[in-house]
Structure formats: structure tokens, C-alpha cells
Amino acid sequence: MPYAAPPTGRRRFLPPQAAQRWPGVRDATKFGAACMQPHAEIVPRGTAISEDCLTANVWTTGTASGRERRPVMVFIHGGGFMEGTAAEPIYDGADLARKGVVVVTLQYRFGPFGYLDLSSQGEQYATSANNGLLDQIAGLRWVRDNITAFGGDPRNITLFGESAGAISISAILGSPQADGLYQRVILESGTAANVSDLKQAGKVARAYRKLTGASTAGELRKLSAKRLQQATDKLYDSEFSDTAFGPVVDGRVLPEHPMKRLTSADGPKVPTIITTTRDEARYWIQEISEVERMPEVLYRPWLANLVGKDHVDAAISAYRHNRPELTEAQVGMALAGDVAFRAPSLRTAEVLAHRGVPVWMGLFTTPSPKDGGTYGAPHAIDLGFVFGNFTADPDFYGTGIWRNRLSGQVQDIWTTFAKTGTPGRRDWKQYNLTDRPTLVIGKKTTVADDPLSNERKVFSALPYDGSKPTLQDLTPLTYPGTPWHDPRVIIALIGPVWTTVIVVGFLAILAGALFGIRHLLKRRRTARTTTAAT
């Protein structure tokens, strides 16, 4: 169902506007189009990709009235603000809805369609750097105004999301415009650490306009969506990579960095669950297989920038203390995963707990069986357990009765939280800076005080308030000082097979050159001897 008007034509790059009415009964039994994105690999077959994509999906067990109205859980999907769709099978909300809640999933603009800063082009584009965020807020208003028709309670809305979805929710927590539209929050692997600023957004906008050949917003509006997406693909291959687009502190939708609002006394006080996974960055292997060979020399400058040159060895040792079996590449991914996800999640929990806001911390350690367990407990492993949809990606989740049992436990916690504002487990206490109780979610779920404490302490001094680390400092893959031209890095990333091929090829060329020179010299000596004899 559309929650806003199609952001096409003259509405492109503008804030979402009210959805248009339709006559009669609308067929809402199929998903709407996915929003514009670079590749269609994760878009289900038969699902269109279009700018006209601002739709909401609802799963309910029926209508209700009065006290019988059910809590509402609104999910915002991930995808790095580059891709994704609520139509992905893993986000099917039927199983979760059977637990006594109404489930809503929202689609929103991303890439340049949702986050291109055109504020220099006039007042009508003043919020263009956050239109994707405004889409989500418009979706929440639609839920508030319409969810009673589906048996939901508009006064009891839990906002939950994963990855870019959780980053979006962190930004929503920082936006006064969204206050009152939600009563509880669940952040899965995503925080305000990934929020940008106008200076960086301006650089991205200038680079993007150059790629399109358009100098004004009006000229950009005249280009086809396909042409804009082609320029987007090129931008993702540039220095901006996958940090090009996302929420921006623009002084309007986000008056200040969300972490500052979360820290302030008058910040939001809604009950919050925050979770991460143990091996967040190993998810990169799916996109860039070369990271499995990432040598220590590649990430040391990045790490020195964060903890100081004199503390690099101690930081690496802290990670090896808990997991001595990790390779150099796996240590690098563990460090990067914590900098980008776990450390800022812990910081968020700390500032909320300090203000007395009810907050609970969780850590997924459930491994993926894919490729012999190479992924560990990676980014997004939690999604299957939250939605109960393991068949959506059987290689990633595998099989086993224990998975269904664990999924039931996770769903009970999520839905109990939506119903009551607490997770429903007596042993899982609110997070505090003394004991740091954490629900460790694995084959056997337990509560542990300060798990992986050595690793937590490595980045405990980073504020994550927009000053340090910056968006580009979150991973060695985006850090400007990463030594990509170091021979050791090149050899490691090329891999042993291609390195052997290149070395053998070089030696063959060298041998051929030497043989040719020797043959040429021999001919010259023969020619001189013949001339002398004559």
C-alpha cells in the first residue's frame, strides 16, 4: 500500500508528499516495486525496480478493537543505503505476526534518490540530503493514522531494523520530527556512527553532478532514472564507495549529530534493545572474497589512526587473547566489525544507560555454516532468527531443529518487548556500566557480564559523536591512509595462484628477453667474424 505519493517527475528529490486516494478497492496482495538500486541480485524475481516505490506491507491476524488491539512492529530494511527491498523473502512478517503483533515493513528511497544533497539549489531542496529518512517518518505517520484498520494499536509502535535500517532508526532518534511516532526501539547492527555531515554530503553531490553532466537540480530532474542510476554505479566505484549516501546532519531533519541528542537530558527516553553480531565484518567475504587474505600491514595505519600508533600491538593482542586461532585477515575483520558496529552500539547503550533510559544489550554468536563456517557469526545472521525465515537463504543459515527453537526464543523476546517494553527474561538485566549484562544469543542463549571485554576496551575512548571516528575512518577499506600500493598488500590481495602465475610469467618473459639478447649478441659476433675473415 502506498504511504506517500510517487516521488517522480517534479517530486523527485523533494520530501515525501501525501499519498493519492484511489477509487474502489485496491489489490494490495502483491509487493510494490523495489526502489532504484544498482543491481537486481537481491530483488525477488518478478519484482519491478522503480522510483515509484514508497509502499508499506502489513501482516496481521485480523482486526481488533479497544484493548484487543495488538502491538505494532515496524521494520526498516538494510542494504547500505544502496540497495534492498521489503519484498526480500527473509523479511516476510507472517511468522512474527503469529506471535500476537501486527508487522509492518517500509520501503524508502536510498542512493541519490533519497540522500543527494541539493540544498544549494534552493529552499525546496533544503531536506534533500535526508529525503530517505523523511520517507520513513512519513511511513510511521501512515502507520499511526491507519494501523487500527489492521488490528494494530497506534499508541504502541516498536521500530526495529537491521544494518542501514538500524542506522536509519538511530537517525530517527535524533530527529525531533519523529518524536511520538514510536514507543520502543530495537537496533540490530547499526547506529548513528554512520551518519554523515553537510561537508561530506556536498563533496558527494559535486562528484555526482559531474558524473551525470548536470549542474543543477532541474537538469538532474530531466534525466531518466536509469541514467541517474548509471552515474550512481560509477560513484560507488570512486573514493566514496559505499559511504556515498545515508543520513546527514543537515540542521533541519537532523539538527545535530544523533549521538549528541541521545546524550542530552532531553533526548528520547524510549526503551531500547541493541544487538550486534560477533563477526560483523566477515559478511564482506560475500562481496569481496579478497578480504580473506587481508594482511596485517593493510589495516595497521587505520588502526593507528583510531587508537594511536603506540597502542596498535596491544589492540591486536587483545583480539588474539580471546581468539588465538584467528588469521591476520580475520583479526582485521574483527577489528573493523567492532569499530563500525559493536563499539558504537556499546557507546549508544552506555549513554542511554547513563541517562536512566531502559536499554538492553545483545550479542549474536550464532555461526553461519556457509563455506565451512568461514563467515563465523556475521552481519545479518540475526535476521533469520527474528523473522523465522531460514529457507530464504538456506546456505547462509543451514538446517537443524535448534535453529527453529532459537528463532522461537528470539521472536518471543522481540514481541514481548513490543507488548510490554521489557524483553521478558528475568536474567537479562538492563545494561549498566558496572556489570554490562549482555544476552549472548547462540546455540545456547545465556546472559554474560561484559563478554569479550578485552576487545570492548580497545575502542572505549572513541566518542562516536561525529568527530571521531569519521565516516571514512570506520573501516580500513575506506580509510584514506590504507597502503593499497604496498607490495605485501598487492601480493596478498592478488592471491597465491595469481601471484605464482604473475611471477612465473615475469620470469618467462625475463628468460625470453635474456635468450633473445644472447641470440642477438651471438649473431653480431658471427657477423663480425665473417666480416673479418672476408
C-alpha atoms as one frame of an Amber mdcrd trajectory, in Angstrom:
protein
   0.000   0.000   0.000   1.364   3.457  -0.864   2.057   5.595   2.185   3.199
   8.576   0.068   2.798   9.888  -3.465   5.215   8.567  -6.126   8.432  10.662
  -5.813   8.700  11.005  -9.581   8.759  13.864 -12.082   8.582  17.182 -10.262
   8.508  15.321  -6.917  11.957  13.793  -7.497  14.476  14.969  -4.842  11.617
  16.505  -2.789  10.263  15.404   0.611   7.527  12.740   0.520   4.037  14.067
  -0.142   0.638  12.676   0.814  -0.466   9.503  -0.951  -3.186   9.878  -3.534
  -6.597   8.340  -2.917  -7.870   5.578  -5.173 -11.419   4.660  -6.159 -12.985
   1.353  -5.109 -10.956  -1.499  -3.640  -7.205  -1.676  -4.219  -5.478  -5.021
  -4.754  -2.780  -4.998  -2.071  -1.884  -8.691  -2.224   1.424  -8.163  -4.032
   4.569  -6.258  -3.098   5.221  -2.891  -4.671   8.260  -2.096  -6.791  11.712
  -2.016  -5.221  13.364   1.396  -5.076  16.071   2.336  -7.591  19.308   0.412
  -6.995  22.429  -0.731  -8.836  21.890  -4.475  -9.069  18.889  -6.757  -9.019
  20.518  -9.797  -7.353  18.630  -9.378  -4.077  15.368  -8.227  -5.681  12.966
 -11.189  -5.949  12.202 -12.372  -9.453   9.188 -10.593 -10.883   9.608  -7.520
  -8.649   9.946  -4.293 -10.584  12.550  -1.630  -9.774  11.174   1.891  -9.941
  11.222   5.376  -8.428   7.573   4.773  -7.538   8.341   2.615  -4.522   7.072
   4.264  -1.331   4.901   1.427  -0.056   4.147  -0.323   3.231   3.385  -4.008
   3.761   1.244  -5.295   6.643   0.942  -8.756   8.211  -1.942  -9.178  10.649
  -4.022 -11.989  12.101  -7.179  -9.889  11.852  -8.938  -6.771  13.003  -9.431
  -5.862  16.658 -10.859  -3.105  18.803 -10.188  -1.428  22.127  -7.871  -3.379
  24.415  -7.683  -6.203  21.909  -5.606  -4.107  19.521  -2.179  -5.605  19.076
   1.272  -4.006  19.393   2.757  -2.879  16.081   6.293  -3.692  14.938   7.563
  -1.521  12.070  10.665  -2.859  10.306  13.124  -0.852   8.209  15.306  -2.992
   5.951  19.042  -2.681   5.360  21.189  -2.546   2.252  23.823   0.102   2.935
  21.583   2.875   1.555  22.468   1.392  -1.838  20.055  -1.487  -2.328  17.404
  -3.683  -0.759  13.647  -4.116  -0.724  10.987  -5.057   1.789   9.951  -7.762
  -0.693  13.001  -9.891   0.133  11.692 -13.269   1.355  13.635 -13.058   4.607
  11.523 -10.050   5.641   8.224 -11.916   5.368   6.416 -10.963   8.573   3.844
 -13.763   8.751   5.679 -15.919  11.307   6.393 -12.949  13.559   2.787 -11.718
  13.329   1.572 -15.074  14.681   3.240 -14.117  17.966   0.468 -11.585  18.599
   1.730  -8.441  16.875   0.994  -6.535  13.664   4.097  -6.381  11.462   4.748
  -3.542   9.012   7.706  -3.254   6.618   8.533   0.024   4.889  10.320   0.879
   1.660  12.228   4.127   1.329  14.414   5.968  -1.185  18.169   5.486  -0.965
  21.195   6.339  -3.091  20.901   9.791  -4.733  17.112   9.450  -4.897  16.941
   9.586  -1.107  20.148  11.237   0.104  21.653  13.535  -2.559  22.352  16.932
  -1.021  20.888  19.595  -3.310  20.326  22.179  -0.566  22.401  24.701  -2.515
  19.776  24.562  -5.271  17.000  26.329  -3.383  14.698  26.080  -0.367  12.570
  23.334  -1.889  15.637  21.046  -1.744  16.603  22.043   1.802  16.000  18.499
   3.145  17.135  16.604   0.050  20.090  15.078   1.949  17.565  13.283   4.183
  14.569  12.567   1.977  15.029   8.831   2.564  14.770   9.477   6.293  11.692
  11.644   5.743  10.177   8.749   3.773  10.492   6.554   6.855   8.976   9.214
   9.090   6.096   9.579   6.613   5.663   5.808   6.773   5.448   5.986  10.562
   2.764   8.672  10.282   0.855   6.409   7.890   1.075   3.580  10.427  -0.164
   5.856  13.214  -3.137   7.004  11.125  -4.151   3.679   9.537  -2.968   0.704
  11.581  -6.172   0.396  13.640  -7.861  -0.950  10.492  -5.482  -3.919  10.683
  -5.935  -4.625  14.390  -2.904  -2.605  15.500  -2.523  -0.188  18.387  -1.229
   3.192  17.100  -0.125   4.078  20.648   2.193   1.065  20.883   4.659   1.042
  17.990   8.054  -0.645  18.128  10.504   0.497  15.489  13.097  -2.132  14.553
  15.644  -2.501  11.783  18.958  -4.049  10.800  22.112  -2.531   9.304  21.091
   0.543   7.273  17.653   0.106   8.828  19.120   0.388  12.331  21.274   3.335
  11.220  18.072   4.969   9.974  16.356   4.385  13.307  19.350   5.858  15.144
  18.938   8.938  12.962  15.187   8.986  13.648  16.016   9.025  17.369  17.983
  12.183  16.611  15.140  13.863  14.713  12.541  15.820  16.722  10.200  15.468
  13.728   9.702  11.787  14.579   9.044  12.200  18.302   5.829  10.496  19.412
   5.618   8.215  16.362   7.186   5.227  18.180   7.284   3.933  21.746  10.099
   1.371  21.637  13.189   0.709  19.520  15.285  -2.318  18.512  18.626  -1.596
  16.807  20.248  -4.581  15.091  23.809  -3.939  13.853  23.563  -0.244  13.132
  23.966   3.095  14.928  24.452   6.814  14.354  28.160   6.192  13.726  27.286
   6.020  10.023  25.648   9.464   9.878  27.419  11.971   7.615  27.656  15.781
   7.619  26.918  18.509   5.062  30.584  18.993   4.186  30.958  15.377   3.111
  27.491  15.313   1.529  28.466  18.379  -0.531  31.571  16.607  -1.865  29.458
  13.625  -2.859  26.881  15.858  -4.552  29.507  17.705  -6.606  31.130  14.436
  -7.701  27.726  13.003  -8.595  26.624  16.012 -10.644  29.913  15.828 -12.548
  29.252  12.174 -13.388  25.763  12.963 -14.648  26.820  16.040 -16.622  24.044
  18.026 -14.896  24.913  21.172 -12.973  21.507  21.972 -11.451  18.681  20.132
  -9.729  16.423  20.995 -12.646  18.777  19.301 -15.085  19.010  16.257 -12.820
  15.211  16.007 -12.754  15.121  15.820 -16.544  17.442  12.805 -16.673  15.963
   9.330 -16.725  16.082   7.200 -13.588  18.272   4.747 -15.499  20.786   7.471
 -16.352  20.901   8.603 -12.734  21.458   5.035 -11.578  24.310   4.563 -14.052
  26.040   7.600 -12.557  25.369   6.181  -9.089  27.113   2.927 -10.007  30.182
   4.910 -11.096  30.118   6.903  -7.864  30.154   3.682  -5.817  33.369   2.732
  -7.649  35.005   6.020  -6.639  36.676   7.152  -3.424  33.239   7.476  -1.786
  32.473   3.776  -2.215  29.522   2.531  -0.132  29.668   5.539   2.223  28.401
   7.877  -0.501  24.807   8.112   0.701  22.972   7.949   4.002  21.511  10.218
   6.703  23.150  13.645   7.035  23.299  16.190   9.856  21.625  18.908   7.802
  20.456  21.291  10.543  16.825  20.596   9.675  15.769  16.961   9.767  18.820
  16.280  11.942  19.637  19.484  13.837  22.756  17.861  15.353  24.520  14.512
  15.404  22.066  11.924  16.827  24.584  10.787  19.455  24.562  14.286  20.943
  20.774  14.182  21.268  20.921  10.695  22.779  23.404  12.030  25.340  21.410
  15.141  26.271  18.996  15.158  29.207  16.020  15.964  26.968  16.856  13.239
  24.429  14.458  10.369  23.631  13.734   8.039  26.543  12.067   5.108  24.784
  13.011   1.559  25.916  15.683   0.169  23.592  17.235  -3.180  22.664  20.603
  -3.042  20.894  22.259  -6.082  19.297  25.302  -6.815  17.185  26.939  -9.973
  15.870  30.342 -11.282  16.911  31.854 -11.291  13.405  30.082  -8.380  11.701
  32.689  -7.659   9.007  33.067 -11.233   7.789  29.961 -10.563   5.747  32.340
  -8.699   3.412  33.541 -12.072   2.119  30.297 -12.381   0.158  31.075  -9.184
  -1.724  34.896  -9.067  -1.712  36.459 -12.503  -1.359  39.943 -10.954  -1.297
  39.419  -9.723   2.280  40.115 -13.273   3.441  43.743 -12.553   2.545  43.918
  -9.081   4.122  47.409  -8.832   5.704  48.109  -7.014   8.950  50.156  -4.358
   7.142  46.978  -3.242   5.360  44.990  -2.347   8.457  47.721  -1.175  10.851
  47.690   2.505   9.652  43.893   2.590  10.014  44.105   1.105  13.498  46.885
   3.544  14.484  44.634   6.427  13.450  41.973   5.206  15.877  43.911   4.077
  18.943  47.311   5.743  18.477  50.473   4.330  16.949  51.828   3.154  20.309
  48.707   1.069  21.044  48.344  -0.882  17.802  50.171  -4.014  19.007  48.191
  -4.065  22.246  44.922  -3.749  20.315  45.772  -6.691  18.066  46.891  -8.730
  21.087  43.562  -8.063  22.813  41.738  -9.720  19.941  44.161 -12.628  19.762
  43.771 -13.175  23.517  40.172 -14.297  23.115  40.566 -15.960  19.723  44.161
 -17.098  19.059  43.019 -19.149  16.068  42.196 -16.051  14.005  44.261 -15.362
  10.899  45.691 -11.884  10.178  42.742 -11.209   7.889  40.206 -12.406  10.463
  41.771 -10.186  13.134  41.449  -7.265  10.727  37.809  -8.066  10.071  37.134
  -8.464  13.809  38.645  -5.028  14.451  36.744  -3.443  11.572  33.469  -5.068
  12.540  33.750  -3.762  16.070  34.720  -0.236  15.012  31.791   0.028  12.614
  29.165  -1.849  14.638  29.837  -3.202  18.124  31.821  -0.265  19.585  29.267
   2.407  18.564  26.434   0.123  19.719  28.083  -0.170  23.122  28.588   3.598
  23.211  24.893   4.108  22.461  23.925   1.701  25.239  26.277   3.499  27.625
  24.883   6.988  27.027  21.289   5.752  27.293  22.019   3.821  30.492  23.759
   6.869  31.938  20.536   8.863  31.464  18.423   6.116  33.023  16.814   5.032
  29.765  15.873   1.314  29.833  18.318  -0.374  27.443  19.307  -4.000  26.901
  22.395  -5.239  25.041  22.617  -8.443  22.970  25.343 -10.277  21.045  24.586
 -12.873  18.347  27.274 -15.582  18.280  25.284 -17.997  16.127  27.570 -19.179
  13.306  26.669 -19.459   9.651  27.532 -22.889   8.174  28.189 -21.373   4.748
  31.549 -22.310   3.167  32.550 -24.431   6.105  31.969 -21.756   8.734  34.250
 -19.130   7.153  31.757 -16.393   7.992  31.621 -17.008  11.738  28.633 -15.134
  13.196  28.413 -12.437  10.511  26.425  -9.293   9.861  22.743 -10.153   9.155
  22.841 -13.603  10.817  20.181 -12.323  13.234  17.550 -11.722  10.533  16.623
 -15.367  10.031  16.017 -15.812  13.763  13.957 -12.628  14.099  11.662 -13.405
  11.162  11.871 -17.221  11.270  12.646 -17.422   7.547  15.672 -19.720   7.180
  14.565 -21.076   3.817  15.075 -17.624   2.316  18.841 -18.322   2.343  19.443
 -21.998   3.242  23.182 -21.886   2.520  23.623 -18.990   4.934  21.520 -20.485
   7.739  21.688 -24.236   7.188  19.259 -26.601   8.862  18.671 -28.002  12.331
  15.912 -28.182  14.918  17.924 -25.959  17.236  17.618 -23.093  14.731  13.828
 -23.159  14.888  13.968 -23.392  18.681  16.326 -20.411  18.910  14.194 -18.441
  16.456  11.183 -19.006  18.695  13.150 -17.674  21.675  14.302 -14.580  19.782
  10.795 -13.888  18.495   9.376 -14.252  21.998  11.872 -11.667  23.281  11.219
  -9.224  20.410   7.418  -9.470  20.637   7.332  -9.418  24.462   9.378  -6.241
  24.287   6.868  -4.809  21.797   3.995  -5.710  24.097   5.435  -4.673  27.459
   8.582  -2.600  26.971  10.780  -5.278  28.571  12.345  -8.407  26.997  10.581
 -10.782  29.402  13.729 -12.562  30.648  14.406 -12.085  34.341  18.085 -12.954
  33.972  18.628 -10.288  31.292  19.047  -7.097  33.283  19.153  -3.589  31.891
  22.569  -2.542  30.639  24.738  -0.671  33.118  28.349   0.481  33.161  29.275
  -1.736  36.117  28.227  -5.283  35.163  27.423  -4.699  31.477  24.962  -7.634
  31.286  24.613  -8.919  27.726  22.369 -11.588  26.230  24.683 -13.877  24.258
  22.489 -15.452  21.580  23.924 -18.724  20.307  23.006 -22.402  20.188  22.628
 -21.972  23.923  21.473 -18.493  24.905  22.849 -17.137  28.165  23.444 -13.832
  29.915  27.104 -12.868  30.389  28.615  -9.842  32.086  30.861  -7.842  29.761
  31.556 -10.538  27.130  34.717 -10.037  25.044  35.742  -7.319  27.491  39.325
  -7.151  26.177  38.025  -6.252  22.738  35.468  -3.789  24.090  38.145  -1.817
  25.915  40.249  -1.300  22.759  37.830   1.307  21.378  36.282   2.537  24.644
  37.706   6.062  24.180  36.076   6.716  20.791  33.107   9.107  21.224  31.175
   8.262  18.026  29.615  11.729  18.054  30.610  12.681  14.527  34.093  13.878
  15.485  35.924  10.550  15.719  35.867   8.229  14.004  34.625   9.944  10.873
  32.541   8.056   8.341  35.644   7.314   6.255  37.554   6.035   9.311  35.127
   3.240  10.137  36.902   0.563   8.107  40.370   0.095   6.560  38.627  -0.324
   3.198  37.510   3.328   3.234  40.316   4.861   5.304  42.372   7.274   3.108
  45.685   6.144   4.597  45.357   2.440   3.816  48.577   1.330   1.991  46.995
  -0.286  -1.050  50.228   0.088  -3.052  52.388  -1.788  -0.552  53.823  -4.846
  -2.393  52.853  -7.092   0.521  49.249  -5.923   0.228  49.182  -6.358  -3.540
  50.629  -9.871  -3.336  48.198 -10.870  -0.572  45.124  -9.500  -2.337  46.101
 -10.959  -5.711  46.375 -14.340  -4.042  48.877 -17.192  -4.213  47.635 -18.601
  -7.534  47.748 -15.354  -9.484  50.956 -14.316  -7.730  52.543 -17.560  -8.937
  51.193 -17.009 -12.436  52.500 -13.427 -12.496  55.920 -14.401 -11.084  56.270
 -17.342 -13.473  55.103 -15.167 -16.347  57.560 -12.440 -15.418  60.401 -14.964
 -15.156  59.396 -16.460 -18.510  59.411 -13.013 -20.112  62.743 -12.234 -18.464
  64.212 -15.560 -19.624  62.863 -14.937 -23.115  64.381 -11.459 -23.143  67.741
 -12.776 -21.958  67.658 -15.558 -24.567  66.800 -13.002 -27.252  69.627 -10.683
 -26.208  72.047 -13.611 -26.109  70.924 -14.742 -29.563  71.273 -11.201 -30.926
  74.779 -10.825 -29.494  75.755 -14.219 -30.932  74.566 -13.164 -34.387  76.513
  -9.924 -34.138  79.696 -11.781 -33.144  79.180 -14.204 -36.011  78.693 -11.323
 -38.415  81.865  -9.591 -37.177  83.860 -12.817 -37.503  82.615 -13.306 -41.083
  83.457  -9.695 -41.988  86.947 -10.017 -40.505  87.555 -13.249 -42.419  86.486
 -11.622 -45.634
